[in-house]
Amino acid sequence: MTEEEKIKIESLSNRLITSINEFDFSVVNNYWSNEAFKERVSNITGTQKSVSEHIFEKDLKRTIKVGNLSIIHLINSNQGKASFLKLEHLKDHSELTLLLTFNSSFNFLKYRFQIVKGKPALCDFYQFADNL
């Protein structure tokens, strides 16, 4: 990853955090890449790829979108806050880790960024809770 690509991802990371805290869905809607997400599924045969594509188009694509948007809704409906913890640049992608704080609990959220067609894109996310 070049320095210019890292700067683009850092800028998008800041916009993402701001959008989550401001109940703004535009960053997630405009920068999510289904293609980059699907490319992460590898080492499968042609038949498995066809089945994977079908499942993705029929169900998973919608589930991912709802999951992304529900994070923003969760923060704002529970007077939570998303805070930057770290942004790690790896060889071919970057990972942003956020702390989501609420009145009586907290969650961690990790977003994966890749450069897709010269532009930064969100391509995966993972949320884990403190179980309180």
C-alpha positions in Angstrom: 0.0 0.0 0.0 1.4 3.4 -1.0 1.6 6.4 1.3 -1.1 8.1 -0.8 -3.4 5.1 -0.4 -2.8 5.2 3.4 -3.7 8.9 3.5 -6.9 8.2 1.6 -7.9 5.4 4.0 -7.1 7.6 7.0 -9.3 10.3 5.7 -12.1 7.8 5.1 -11.7 6.4 8.6 -12.2 9.9 10.1 -15.3 10.5 7.9 -16.6 7.1 9.0 -16.3 7.8 12.7 -17.9 11.2 12.3 -20.8 9.8 10.2 -21.4 7.1 12.8 -21.6 9.7 15.6 -23.8 12.0 13.6 -26.3 9.4 12.5 -25.3 9.8 8.9 -25.5 6.7 6.7 -23.8 8.2 3.7 -20.2 7.0 4.3 -21.3 3.4 4.8 -23.7 3.6 1.8 -21.2 5.2 -0.5 -18.0 3.4 0.4 -19.1 -0.2 1.0 -17.7 -2.5 -1.7 -19.6 -5.8 -2.2 -17.0 -6.8 -4.8 -14.1 -6.4 -2.4 -16.1 -8.3 0.3 -16.8 -11.2 -2.2 -13.2 -11.4 -3.3 -12.2 -12.3 0.3 -13.9 -15.7 -0.3 -11.2 -17.7 -2.0 -10.0 -21.2 -2.7 -13.3 -22.5 -3.9 -14.3 -24.4 -7.0 -16.4 -23.1 -9.9 -19.5 -24.8 -8.5 -18.8 -23.5 -5.0 -18.3 -20.0 -6.4 -21.7 -20.2 -8.2 -23.4 -21.2 -5.0 -21.6 -18.5 -3.0 -22.6 -15.9 -5.6 -26.3 -17.0 -5.4 -26.3 -16.9 -1.6 -24.6 -13.5 -1.6 -27.1 -12.0 -4.0 -30.2 -13.6 -2.5 -29.5 -13.0 1.2 -26.0 -12.0 2.4 -25.8 -8.6 0.5 -28.9 -7.4 2.2 -27.8 -8.8 5.6 -24.5 -7.0 5.4 -26.1 -3.7 4.5 -28.6 -3.9 7.4 -25.7 -4.9 9.7 -23.7 -1.9 8.7 -26.6 0.5 9.1 -27.8 -1.0 12.4 -24.4 -0.1 14.0 -25.1 3.6 13.2 -28.6 3.2 14.5 -27.5 1.4 17.7 -25.1 4.2 18.5 -27.6 6.9 18.0 -30.7 5.3 19.5 -28.7 4.4 22.7 -26.8 7.7 23.0 -23.6 5.9 22.4 -20.4 7.2 20.9 -17.8 5.7 18.4 -14.2 6.5 19.3 -11.0 5.8 17.5 -8.7 3.2 19.0 -6.3 2.4 16.2 -5.8 2.2 12.5 -3.4 -0.4 11.3 -2.0 -0.4 7.7 -1.1 -3.9 6.5 0.3 -5.1 3.2 -2.9 -5.0 1.1 -5.5 -3.5 3.5 -6.0 -1.5 6.6 -8.0 -2.2 9.8 -9.8 0.4 11.9 -10.7 -0.5 15.4 -13.3 1.6 17.2 -14.6 1.6 20.8 -18.4 2.0 20.9 -19.4 3.2 24.4 -22.9 3.2 25.9 -24.2 4.1 29.4 -23.6 0.6 30.9 -21.6 -1.3 28.3 -19.2 -1.1 25.4 -18.5 -2.9 22.1 -15.5 -3.0 19.8 -16.0 -2.6 16.1 -13.4 -3.3 13.4 -13.7 -2.2 9.8 -11.5 -3.4 7.0 -10.5 -1.0 4.2 -9.0 -1.8 0.8 -8.2 0.3 -2.2 -10.6 -0.6 -5.0 -10.1 1.0 -8.4 -7.8 3.6 -6.8 -10.3 4.6 -4.1 -10.6 3.5 -0.5 -13.5 1.2 0.2 -15.1 -0.6 3.2 -15.0 -4.3 2.6 -15.6 -6.0 5.9 -16.6 -5.4 9.5 -16.7 -7.2 12.8 -18.4 -6.2 16.1 -17.7 -7.8 19.4 -19.4 -6.9 22.7 -18.3 -6.9 26.3 -21.3 -9.2 27.3 -22.5 -6.8 30.0 
